[in-house]
Amino acid sequence: MFLQLHFSKFPFFTLLFFAISGNAISAPFEIKVHDELIADYQHSAFEIETNLYQAPASQGFKSNIFQTRLEYGYGITEKSEIGINIYLSNYNGVSYVNGGKISHLYIPTHDEEGFWHYGVKNEINYIKDVDGVETTFYEFTPILALQLKDWRFTVNPSIDMTLNKNSTVTFSPSAKIAYHLTHTIDIGTEYYADNLPIKGLYTVTQQPNTAYLVMDVKSGKSTFHFGVGKGVTSVSDNWVVKLTAALNFN
C-alpha cells in the first residue's frame, strides 16, 4: 500500500467561477507538478492534500483560505492507476464540500535511467461553489521530464475544457526544476500559470502566476516535500506555504 499525505496550495481558489465568467481567472484544487509516482499494481494509494494561503485583497476573503483534497487511487495495471477525489475548503469561518474528480494516470514503461521520462493524466472534475453554481470540466495533462545527471526538468502543459453549456478551453502550464543536492535531499523551484484561455491569452498581469522555492527530503521509503510560494502578479495569491509527505508502507 502507498500512502501519500500532501500539504499544499493552489494559487487561486476561484475555480468555482470557471464557467460563469469569461473573464474569470481560476485554478484547480491540485497544485503539484506531476511526475512518475503511481500506485503499485493491485495496490492502493491514499492522498491528503491541504493548503493554507492568503488570497489577493480583490477576492474579498476575510481570512486565509484552507483547502483539502482527499484521494483514493488504485493501480489497475503496472503502468496506470485510477483515482477518486473529494474537495473541501474552509474560509471566512465556514467549511464547504466543493465537489471532486475521477482521474486516470498512465506512465508507460521506459528506461528509468535514461534522459526522458513521460506519461499522461486525464481527469473529470466537478466543482460546486457556495452559491450553488456547478462546473464540470475535463483536464488533459502531459507529463514530460528530462534527467541530466543531478538536474531534473519537469513540465506539465495541462489543457482544461469545461463541459457545461458554454464550453471554454484554457491552458494551465506548470514546471519544476530540481537539483539532487545530496543522497537524500533535492532542492528546486516550481512555477504555475493557471488557466490561460487558448483563444485570446490574458496579459501577464491578469494571470495568477505563482513561484515556489521547494525542497524534497527522502527518509527510507518516504519523501517529504516543503515549499514556500509567492504570487508574482496582482491577481495571484499573496503567499502560500506547503508541505507534502509521501509515506510508502510496501
C-alpha positions in Angstrom: 0.0 0.0 0.0 1.2 3.5 -0.8 0.0 6.4 1.4 0.6 10.0 0.5 -0.1 13.0 2.7 0.1 16.3 0.9 0.0 19.8 2.5 0.0 22.2 -0.5 -1.8 25.2 -2.0 -3.4 26.2 -5.1 -2.6 29.6 -6.4 -6.2 30.7 -6.6 -9.5 29.5 -5.1 -11.8 30.8 -7.8 -12.2 27.6 -9.9 -15.8 27.7 -8.8 -16.3 30.6 -11.2 -14.7 29.0 -14.2 -17.9 28.6 -16.2 -19.8 31.7 -15.2 -17.5 34.4 -16.3 -15.5 34.7 -19.5 -13.0 36.9 -17.7 -12.6 34.7 -14.6 -9.2 33.5 -13.8 -9.2 30.3 -11.9 -7.1 27.3 -10.7 -7.8 23.7 -9.9 -7.7 22.2 -6.4 -4.5 20.3 -7.1 -1.1 22.1 -7.3 1.7 19.6 -7.9 3.9 19.1 -10.9 3.0 15.5 -11.9 5.9 13.1 -12.4 6.1 9.3 -12.4 4.7 8.4 -9.0 1.7 6.0 -9.3 0.2 3.3 -7.1 1.7 -0.2 -7.4 -0.2 -2.7 -9.5 -3.2 -4.1 -7.5 -2.3 -1.8 -4.5 -4.0 1.2 -3.1 -2.8 4.8 -2.7 -4.2 7.4 -0.4 -3.6 11.2 -0.6 -4.5 14.0 1.6 -3.6 17.4 0.1 -4.1 20.6 2.1 -3.1 24.2 1.7 -3.1 27.5 3.5 -2.7 30.7 1.6 -3.7 34.4 1.6 -5.8 35.4 -1.5 -5.4 38.9 -3.0 -7.5 41.7 -1.4 -9.6 41.9 -4.6 -11.2 38.5 -3.8 -12.8 39.8 -0.6 -11.9 36.9 1.7 -11.8 38.0 5.4 -9.5 35.1 6.4 -6.7 33.0 4.9 -8.0 30.1 2.8 -7.6 26.4 3.8 -8.3 23.7 1.3 -8.2 19.9 1.3 -8.2 17.2 -1.4 -8.8 13.6 -0.4 -7.9 10.9 -2.9 -8.1 7.1 -3.2 -6.0 5.6 -6.0 -5.6 2.0 -7.2 -3.1 0.5 -9.6 -5.1 -1.2 -12.3 -2.1 -2.2 -14.3 1.7 -1.9 -13.9 1.5 1.3 -16.0 -1.6 3.1 -14.7 -3.8 3.9 -11.8 -7.3 5.3 -11.3 -8.2 7.8 -8.6 -11.3 9.3 -6.9 -11.1 12.7 -5.1 -13.2 14.9 -2.8 -12.6 18.7 -2.5 -13.1 20.5 0.8 -12.4 24.1 1.9 -12.7 26.5 4.8 -12.7 30.3 4.6 -14.4 33.2 6.4 -15.1 30.7 9.2 -17.3 28.4 7.1 -16.5 24.8 5.9 -17.6 23.6 2.4 -17.7 20.5 0.3 -16.8 21.7 -3.1 -17.0 18.6 -5.3 -14.4 16.1 -6.6 -12.9 14.3 -9.5 -12.1 11.0 -11.1 -8.7 10.5 -12.7 -6.5 8.1 -14.8 -2.7 8.3 -14.7 -0.7 6.4 -17.3 3.1 6.0 -17.1 4.4 3.8 -20.0 7.4 1.5 -19.5 10.7 3.3 -20.4 14.3 3.4 -19.4 14.2 4.8 -15.8 17.9 5.6 -16.0 17.6 7.4 -19.3 17.2 11.1 -20.2 13.5 11.2 -21.0 10.6 10.4 -18.7 6.9 10.8 -19.7 3.3 10.0 -19.1 -0.2 11.4 -19.2 -3.1 12.1 -16.8 -6.8 12.5 -17.6 -9.4 13.9 -15.2 -13.1 14.8 -15.0 -13.7 17.5 -12.3 -16.9 18.6 -10.7 -17.0 21.8 -8.6 -19.9 23.4 -6.7 -19.4 26.8 -5.2 -21.0 28.2 -2.1 -23.8 29.8 -4.1 -24.7 26.5 -5.8 -23.1 27.2 -9.2 -21.9 24.0 -10.7 -18.9 23.5 -13.1 -17.7 20.3 -14.8 -14.5 20.2 -16.8 -12.0 17.8 -18.4 -8.3 18.2 -17.8 -5.6 16.6 -20.0 -2.0 16.7 -18.5 1.0 15.5 -20.5 4.0 14.7 -18.2 7.4 15.4 -19.7 10.7 15.2 -17.8 14.4 15.4 -18.7 17.0 14.0 -16.4 20.6 15.4 -16.8 22.8 13.9 -14.1 21.8 15.8 -10.9 19.3 18.0 -12.6 15.7 17.2 -13.4 13.4 19.4 -15.5 9.6 18.5 -15.5 6.8 20.2 -17.4 3.0 19.7 -17.3 1.4 21.6 -20.2 -2.2 21.0 -19.0 -5.3 21.8 -21.0 -8.7 22.3 -19.4 -12.1 22.2 -21.2 -15.4 23.0 -19.4 -18.2 20.5 -20.1 -21.0 22.9 -19.3 -23.3 24.6 -21.8 -20.8 27.2 -22.7 -17.6 25.3 -23.3 -14.3 27.1 -22.6 -10.7 25.8 -23.3 -7.8 27.0 -21.1 -4.1 26.4 -20.8 -2.6 25.8 -17.3 1.1 25.0 -17.6 3.4 24.2 -14.6 7.0 23.3 -14.4 9.7 22.2 -11.9 13.5 22.4 -11.8 15.1 20.2 -9.2 18.8 19.6 -8.2 20.0 16.5 -6.5 21.9 18.1 -3.7 22.7 15.0 -1.6 21.8 11.4 -1.5 18.5 12.3 0.3 17.9 16.0 -0.5 16.7 17.7 -3.7 16.2 21.5 -3.9 14.5 23.5 -6.7 11.8 25.8 -7.9 8.2 25.4 -9.2 6.1 27.7 -11.3 2.4 27.7 -12.1 0.5 29.8 -14.6 -3.2 28.9 -14.2 -6.0 28.9 -16.7 -4.8 30.9 -19.6 -7.5 31.0 -22.3 -6.4 29.3 -25.5 -8.5 31.7 -27.6 -7.0 35.1 -26.6 -4.5 34.7 -23.7 -4.7 37.1 -20.8 -1.8 39.6 -20.4 0.8 38.6 -17.8 -0.7 41.0 -15.2 -4.1 39.3 -15.5 -2.7 35.7 -14.9 -2.5 34.1 -11.4 1.2 33.2 -11.6 2.9 31.7 -8.5 6.5 30.8 -8.0 7.9 28.4 -5.3 11.2 27.5 -3.6 10.9 23.8 -2.8 12.9 21.0 -1.1 12.4 17.3 -1.2 13.8 15.1 1.6 13.9 11.3 1.4 13.8 9.2 4.6 13.7 5.5 4.0 10.8 4.8 1.6 9.2 8.1 2.4 9.6 11.5 0.9 8.8 14.9 2.4 8.3 18.0 0.3 8.5 21.6 1.6 7.7 24.7 -0.4 7.1 28.4 0.1 5.3 30.3 -2.7 4.7 33.9 -3.7 2.3 35.3 -6.3 4.1 37.3 -9.0 1.1 39.3 -10.3 -1.6 41.4 -8.6 -4.3 38.7 -9.2 -2.1 36.0 -7.6 -2.2 34.9 -4.0 0.0 36.9 -1.7 1.8 33.9 -0.1 1.5 30.1 0.3 3.2 27.5 2.5 3.0 23.8 1.5 4.3 20.5 2.9 4.0 17.1 1.3 4.6 13.8 3.0 4.6 10.7 0.8 4.7 7.5 3.0 5.3 4.1 1.5 4.3 1.1 3.6 5.1 -1.6 1.0 
